[in-house]
Amino acid sequence: MSKFLKSLFVDPTADWTRCVSDPVLGELVLNEDAGWDTTIELNGEAIGFCIGGEAKPDEALVEHARSIVRNFVEFERMIRDFLSAECVKQPEWAEEIRQLRIASVDLFWPGRPNDGEICFSGPDPYRLWRCGYIDRRPNNLGFDD
C-alpha cells in the first residue's frame, strides 16, 4: 500500500516493537508489510529471511527458520538437488537455473508453519526466480520478469 494511503488510516503496527533479537537469527526488524526481516551469512552467502507474525515474529516460523540455519548444509543440498531436477524439466532455462543462488527464505504464514517461498538471485538482475516451499520441500520453480 502506498505511503499516502497508509497515512489515511491508523497504523496497526504503531505500538509494535520494531526490532526483536534472536540468538540464532540475529536482529529481526519489522518491515512495512508487517513481516520481520533478517539477513544471515551462511556458507559465504547473505541469505534473507522474512518471518510472518503480528506484534512479534511467530514462534513456530522462527523455529522453522532456526532449523534451516542450523541445518543449512542439508537445506542447501536439498535446494541444489531440486534445481538440478528443474534443469531437466526446463531445459530451455537450464543454464540460468544452474546459476541460481538462494537469496531469501520467506516464511509468511503463522497458520502454515511448514510452508513458504524461496527466492533466488541469478545472472539476470531483472528476472526474479522463486519456488514454493510446501511441507518443507521446494516445488514449482518459476520466475517473474
ABEGO torsion letter per residue (X at the ends): XBAAAAAABBBAAAABBABBBBAAAEBBBBBAAGBBBBBBBBGGBBBBBBBBEBGBBBAAAAAAAAAAAAAAAAAAAAAAAAAAAAAAABAAAAAAAAABBBABBBBABAABAABBBBBBBBABAABBBBBBBBGGBBBGBBBBX
